[in-house]
């Protein structure tokens, strides 16, 4: 393993001589069999989650130097309300009871004002996926989720099916060259975006430490259900984009804020759980009051992660369109793991958490995908206040990832994709089409919430491999 340099250690958060000396000595004594990348990965984890390393006799001394004063903050205990706040459920017949119970529990928090479940809802950690929660002057990190700012982006392109058929090989090559999937790593070519120069990266010690990771991962995508795909977009008449109603080539992407968002989520969830004490079954719903320093830090960090997620999509779309000599006629994008300040129908100010839900105010455009072999929908919100101005974020899982792996085979998935006219690059059994609810049923269950503007049919799909 090559020697760790002072600059490298400083970039990952080892800002004083004591920390750097402890790090170098620990690696040399206990982890000399590690590659340099493995050593840096270990050392990066310690300042981000010092509590996890504190009781280990090897890493404990370093972890102690990163323990902040959050443990000195006053913790407050709260009881749950006897009755849950109002809840509206859309597509209830296809939502598992455990997801409804999770939502009802969340609505017993003293800060909860109103809730809604979207028709793609299923159980999650903290809030269910597809859960929308309005809270009073507080934000729940697990109500936003680990992948802060996870979002959709759709470019409608000045080309049609003839281009797709004629240049399928070039499209596949471009996707291979200009996308990267997985938890670690990034694109091989250096990426630039104004978000990297945001002064918010200098606002907190955590954001300063994460800037290097953000630079490295810009323009890349995560694992699981994240994707980049080319397909055909059918635009309907009287659409809000003002485009002629016909079929277009389109590029659709789904991913979030990468390691930046995940580390922000872990850090502030830990603070929330230490300062907001709840009954055991509700502890993952610990919140941060927005009038506190931690609450303000999370809000700033969450918004930066959202901007960064958008920047990743910006680079994906710009790189692919440039490589193929294509031009976008219109672009539609939306977050679906985020919290927003908003006004409820009764005039109350609230923080609306959408954990796997699409914003759907009056006239607001969004994208609701199905699966790797089923359509995605371009929709416009109707501003339904009983749904907290929200819609579903996808078809929603019908199986757990384990069930999806065990319920089918690679050859069966290949047949499904062939029947749908889809070419898959990468992908996994966990994301097979049968793992998801029927997107047509999910869309039909939310006619009160959205108006369909068009339909996207995937043709060339890239996802993280098994």
N, C-alpha and C positions, 0 to 999 in steps of 0.2 A: 504494500500500500504506500502511495506517495505521502509526503509530509503534509499535514494540514497547515494552511497558511493563515496568518492573523486576519487577513482581509476576508477569507472564506468564513472563519469563525465569527467575525463581526457581523457579516451579512445574515447569518442565521441566528443572531441574538446574543452572542457571547461578547458583550461590550466592555468588560473590564478584564484586567490581567489575571485576577484570581480565577474567574470563570474559564478563561482560555487555557490557563495552566492545568486546571483540574481536568478539562476536556482532553487535552493532549496526553496527559499522563494516564487517564482512564483507558483511552483507546490503545495506547502502547502496551499497557499491562494486561488488559482483559479482552481486547477485541482486535489483536494484531492480525488475526486470520480474516478480518473483514476487508472487503474492497473499500476503496476510498468513498465510493458512492454509498455503500452500506453504512459506513461510519458517519458520513454527513447526514444520512437519513435518520440514524439513531439520535445524533446530537441535535438535529432539528426538532425532533419530537419532545425532547426534555423541556425546553423553555415554553413550549405550547401547552404541555400538560404536566407540569411539575409534580402534581399530587400523585400521578400514576407511577412516578419513579422514586418517590420520597422514601418508601419503606424498603427499597432494595439496597443492600449493603454496598453494591458497586456504584450505582447511580445516585444514591441518596445525597451525597455531599454536594454534587452539582445541582441537583433539584432544589436543595435548600436555598441556594443563591437566587433562585427564580421565584420563590414563593412570595407573592405580593401581599399587600395588606388587606386583601379581600376577606381574609379570615377574621380580621379585626372589625369588619363591618357588623353593625347590629343586625341580628336576624330577628324576624318577626314571625310568629305562628298565626295561622289563619284556620278557621273552620269553614266547612262547606255549607252552603245554604240547603235548607230542607227540600225546597222545590227548585227545579232548574228553570232558567230563563227561557223565554219563548224560542221554540225550534220549529222550523219548517223543513220538510223532507220532500225531495223531488225524486220520483222513481223508486219509492220505498220498497216495492215488491221485489226488486232485484238488489237490495242492499242487505248485507249480512247483519243480523241483530247485534253482533259485537261492536260494529262500527257505530250503530245508533246509541248503544250504551256508553261508548267512549264520548260521544258528542254530548249526551245528557250529563255525564260527569263533568265535562268541561264547563257546561252551562250552570253548574252549581258553584263555581268560583265566585267570590264576592265581587270581582271586577267584571263579570260577564253580563252583557246587556241583551244579546240576541244571537241566535245561531241559525245556520242552514246547512243541510247536507245535499250535495249534488248527486245526480243519478249514477255517477261513476265511483261513488264512495266505497271504501273498504278500510279495514282496521289498519292503524299505523302506530307510531310511538308518540305519546302525547295526544295531539289531535288526530282524528282519523284522516287519511288521505281523502280529499273531496270535502273536507270540513271547512266551514267559514264561520268565524267567530268575531263578534264585535265586543270590544273590551273598553273599559273606562280608563283612559290615561295610563295604560300599561301595555307592555308587549311581552308575549310569551315566546321565548326563543324556539321551543319545540312546536309552537303554533305556526311558526314560519317554516321550520324544517331545517335539515342539515344542508341541503343544497339551496342556499339562499339565492333568490332571483332566477331559479330554473325557469326557462322560458322557451317560447316558440318563435321562429322567424321564417317568414315566407317571402321569397322573391318571385314575382310573376314576370316572366321573361319574354322578350320580343322574339319568340321562335315557337315552333309547334312540333307535332309528333314526327314530322319528316326529319327534323334535326336530331331528335332522340334516336330514331331508327338508323339514320345514316352515320351518326357519330357516337354510337353506344360505346365502342372501344375507347375512344378518347375521353368520354365522360367517366368511365371506370378508372382510367389512368389518372385523370385529374383528381378524382375522389381519393385515390390511393396516395397521390403525391401531396395533396393539400389539406388532408384532415389527419388528426391523430386521436385515438381513443384509448381510454384506460385511466386508472387512478393516478399514475405517475407519468412524468415526461411531458413533452410538448412537440411542436413542429420543429423540423430540422433547420428551417430558415428563420432568421430573426424577424419578429413581428413588432409593429409599432402602432400605437393608438394613443390619443390624447388622454385616455383614462390613466395611463401609467404616470402622467405628470400631475395627477390630481394632488392638491395640497392636503387632502384628507389622509393620504398615506403617511403624513407626518404628524397626525393629530394624536395618535396613541402609540405606546410602545409595541403593542401587538401588530398594528398595521405596518409599522416600520419594519418589523421582522418579516412580515409576509410579502413585502414588495418584491423581493427577489423571486419568490415562487410565482407571483402574479406575472412577472416578466417572462418567466420560462414557459408558463402554461397558456399564455395568450393565444387565442385562435384554436385551441384544442377542445376536445369533448370528453365527457366522463364515460363511465361504464354503464351497465344495466340497460335501461330503456332509452338511453340517449342515441340519437341517430342523425345522419345527414343523408338526404335522398333527393334524387331528381324524379320527376313524374309529370303527369299531365293534369292541368288545372282547368276545370270547366267553370267559367264565370257566367253567372245567371244574369238575366235582364234586370234593369233598374238597380244595379249594384252601387254601393257607396263609393267605390273607387273611380267610377266614371269610365270604366273600360268597356269596349264593345263586347257584347255577350258572345263568347266563342271559347274554343279550347286553346290553351297556351302551354308552353313548357314552363315548369316551375321548379324551384329549389326550396326544400323545406328542411329546417334543422331544429333539433331539440337538445339543449344542454344548459348547464348553469354556471355557477361561479367558481367551479373547480376547488382546488385546495384552499383558496382564499376564503370562500364562504364556509367550507367545512370547519376550518380552524376557528373562524369567528363564532360559528354556532356552538362548537364545543366549549370554547372559553367562556362565553356568556351564559350558557346553560349551567355551567358549573357555578358561576357567581349567583345566578338566580336560585339554584337549589340550596345554596349556602345561606342566602339572605331571606328567602321566602319559604318558610316551613309549612308544608301542607300534610294532610293525612296521606299515608303511604301510597294508596292507590292513585292519588292525584299529584304526587310529587313531580312527575315529568312535566306537569303544567305550571311549574313555578314561573313567576313573572318578574319583570323589572319595571318598577315605577318610572315613568318618563321624567319625573321631577328629580330623580337621583342621578348622580354622576355616571353610574354603570348603565342606567337606562338611556341616557343621552349618548354615551359611547356606543352602545349597541345600535341605536338608531342611525347614528352616523356611519358605523361600520356596515350595517345592513344595506344602507343606500349605496355605499361605495361598491359592495359586492354585487348589487343589482346593476350598477353602471358597468362593472367589469364583465358580468355575464352578457350584457348587450354588446360590449366590445368584442367578446369572443365570437359572437354571431356575425358582427360586422366584418371581422377578418375572414371568417369561413366563407361568407358570401362574396366578399370582394375578391378573394384569392381564386375561388372557383370560376366566377364569371370572367375574370381577366384571363385565366388559363384557357378558357374555351371561346374567348372572343365574343361573349354574350353581354346583353344590356338588360337591366331590370326596368320594367315599365312601372312597377309599383312594389312597395314592400309593406308587409303587415307583421307586427310582432307584439308579443305580450308576455309579462311575467305570470307565473302561477304558483310560486312559493315566496310569499312576501307579505308585508303589512303596510297598510296605507292609513293616513288620517282622512276621515270622511265624516259626513253628516247623515245620521239616520233619518227615517221618515218623520219622526216626532221632533226633529230639530236638535237632538242630542249629538254632541261631538263624540266620536269614537275612533278607536284603532281597529280597523277591519283586517283580520288575519285570513289569508287565503292559502291554505296548505293543500295544494293540488286543486286549485279552482281558478277559473279565468275571469278577470274583471269584465263586467257586462253592463256598464252604465248605458244610458240611452245613446245610440249611435256609435258606441265603442266597438271597434273591430277586434277580433281575436281568432285563434286557430285551435280547433279541437281535433287531435289526431286519433286514429283507430289503432292499428297495429302495423307490422311490417308488410302485411298483405291486404289490408283493408283501407278504405278511404279516410282522409282527413277532411274536416269541414271548415270553410271560411265562414265566420258568423258575425252578426252585428247584435249588440246588446239591446235589450228592451228596457233596462233600468228597473227591474222588478225589485221593489224594496223588501218584499218578504224573503227574497233570496240574497239579500244584502248585495244587490247589484252584481251578481256572480252567475257563472255557468260552470259546467264540468271542464276539466282540463284534459280529458281523453276518454277512452272507452272504460278505463278502470280495470284492475286485475280481477279475474274470476278464479284464479288459482294462485297459491303461494309460489315462490320461485322453486321450492323443493318439489311441490306437486307438478309444476310445469315440466321440470326435468324428468320426472318419473312417469309422466303420462303419455309421452310420445317418443318417437325416434328421429334421428337425423334424416333418414330416408322419407319418413312421413312428412316432415317439414318441407323437404325439397319438393315433394309432390304438391303440397299446398301452395308453395310459392310459384311453382311452374304453372299451376292452374290459374293463379292470379296474374301471371305475366310479370312476375317480379324476379329480378336478379339480386341476390344477397351477397354482400362482401362482409365477411366476419359473421357476427350474430351468434346467438346461443339458444339452446333449448328453453331456457328460462323465459325468453321473449317470443316464443312461438305464438302464432295467431290464436290458438285455442286457449292460451293463458289469459286472454282478455274477454271482457264482456262484448256483446254484439253492439258495435258502434251505432248501428241504425236504431236499435232500441233505446240506447242512451240519448241520442239526439231527439228522438220522438218524445222522450220523457221531459224535455225542457223547452217545449214550444212556447211556454209562458215567459221564458227567459231570453230567448235568442231568435233571430231571423237568419236563415241560411242564405249566404250570398254566393256560394260556390263550393265545388267539391274537387279535392285533389286525390289523384290515383297514383300511388307509388309505383315506380318501375325499376329504378336502380337504387338500392339501399345499402348504406354502410353502418354497421354497429360494432361495438366492442366484441371481439371473438370470445369463444368459450373460455 
